[in-house]
């Protein structure tokens, strides 16, 4: 299958990725090639085959419900680009002035 | 005395215990070798010489003050792949988006070896977020293969494998999501383990493909890998996918006999297009094991050819979810914040992720998107079941499976960079083990006509790392390939 530039733009928007025009062109070609290759899976009849999400036959555990120390606020905020009043600082959600 | 940088893990431990040298002497020797070779090999993204020497001094002091109750690996230096968190040390995942990220905690697998007494020398180079087969996708620099610095070391644990091969660390952590321990081991002539999924904790491993990621170890021989793996493996309550099974004692045979062992040789791994010398060396290694008493049995893993498309749908799908957390708010640099939140997200991610990471995020996003989920991701999960069943069936007849790791020996820089599909084909023999979750042991079995290493992998049933270590060790008792090391040429 051949992905169009519009489809690439749609995927990039879903993935929150800004792409240059060159990148859009390149990814349209490369992703199309890879998806063509992936289409060989259609050779296999899998209607009766259960999907494998995990290779191990296990159930997720719940931890014991008791207090334990977490990361300090300084540790959590320490890698952020911007903070203010002990919180992450972000640009305005709807645009306009900060 | 033998040059300190040439020592194996076991020789380091023995020498430190016997007082032949101190941890400070050993660490200093390795740091000096790093100084002299790093400009050619580029194995490290972050070096921590001061921390390493301080830890070595503390280890030496502990040995003097508390000789009767020492942690077993006290004073042993090693390197950590830069996708594993190490508290207080820059951890970038080879990405600009985590430039200057300082983790506030340490990955469990690393912490266990720290508790056993090891000393980290620094963080080794990797393809960005462990996505790649050549370490060319690192946002910072490409690691060079110590056997021939015009060639790649493999990936994504290329920095770790190159560092071990160049004798600038006795061992190094690697991670293996689709072959990232085994393939660089093959390209660099080192020995490494990709464990059973769930055997080593993924806590503190910066996630790529959550149902595939494993934390492994690279060293110079099987005995060293087994020694280190003994301490790093095991259940971790902090990782929900960690398996609650006891870790057996990884005892190794004293003789090279493989009598009674049944080795499966899958026809699907010896395909057209494989470099003839790779096939020849792997088949010769199997013949060698027969000489040692094993029986080689032709087997079939009929869905092998589908592993590549399955992996390149499932792993990117998981990656697209895992990498959604890099948004410029909590970690790393931030771009495009002059307008609004949306612009900040897209510009930060669009400009700070590299081309391969963006390609996989887009592929995964597409495979999970409305209208395509069943056709791509759902279908891949079903075929993954068939691949896993192939292994289950094979292990009813044989003890281990022997196969090539990569179709070729180490290739030149830039050879596949314009053609992602060609690069992905390099992983064709390693991906099935990750999809089935089975362990794989990689070790050298010869060289090609250019003198480049050829590796072989042994795959075993879930949680049978012990068996892989026993077989690999017996082979290394009978052969010398693991004892060959490159003479790194300083070109400048």
Interface residues (C-beta under 8 A of the other chain):
Chain A: X8 X11 X12 X13 X14 X15 X16 X17 X18 X19 X23 X27 X30 X31 X33 X34 X35 X37 X38 X39 X40 X41 X42 X44 X46 X49 X50 X51 X52 X53 X54 X55 X56 X58 X60 X61 X63 X71 X72 X75 X76 X78 X79 X80 X81 X82 X88 X90 X91 X92 X93 X94 X95 X96
Chain B: X100 X101 X102 X104 X105 X197 X198 X211 X237 X240 X241 X243 X303 X305 X306 X308 X309 X310 X312 X313 X320 X324 X327 X328 X329 X330 X331 X332 X333 X334 X336 X337 X338 X339 X340 X341 X342 X343 X344 X345 X346 X347 X349 X350 X351 X353 X355 X358 X359 X361 X362 X363 X365 X366 X369 X376 X378 X379 X380 X381 X382 X383 X384 X385 X386 X388 X420 X421 X424 X435 X436 X437 X462
